[in-house]
């Protein structure tokens, strides 16, 4: 029950932040929904904390507003040093992204992600602005689909690809996977 309440409060906080960000940009829900390829009803339910988006959908919505996911969650990290205890952690549907690079980093972004069994980016492939993305499996297993081709990554395996390549990913294993993402330029 506590986990369900915690997830509900996270969904509500994400929704409220999305709504605030949309209003800051003076954008209508329809405009954002159209640009992000979701229905206005879906965006409304999300903004009111009724549903939890996939990572891919959340990224599309935030980018439709001309923002980064990092802006959605706030980043008070100043300077080049980020201590482990000070990392921003973004939880979403069995995925926890620890943002390792500070806000000042604009050319490079590094995330350490924990992906619970069965969790992932969702069933639809997505792409995003940027140059390149590298995925390194630290522990466990991760399936990564690049333009429809499946890559089965195990501990120590990595795959690098252009950010605009349609991709999706999922942990098919029985244990959590730890993954390092390196993306250029920074956009989270």
Secondary structure, DSSP 4 states (H G I P E B T S, - for coil): -HHHHHHHHHHHHHHHHHHHHHHHTT--HHHHHHHHTS-HHHHHHHHTTS----HHHHHHHHHHTT--HHHHH-----SS---GGG-EEEEETTEEEEE-S-TT--S-EEEEEEE-TT-BS-SS-B--SSSEEEEEEEESEEEEEETTEEEEEETT-EEEEETTS-EEEE--SSS-EEEEEEEES---
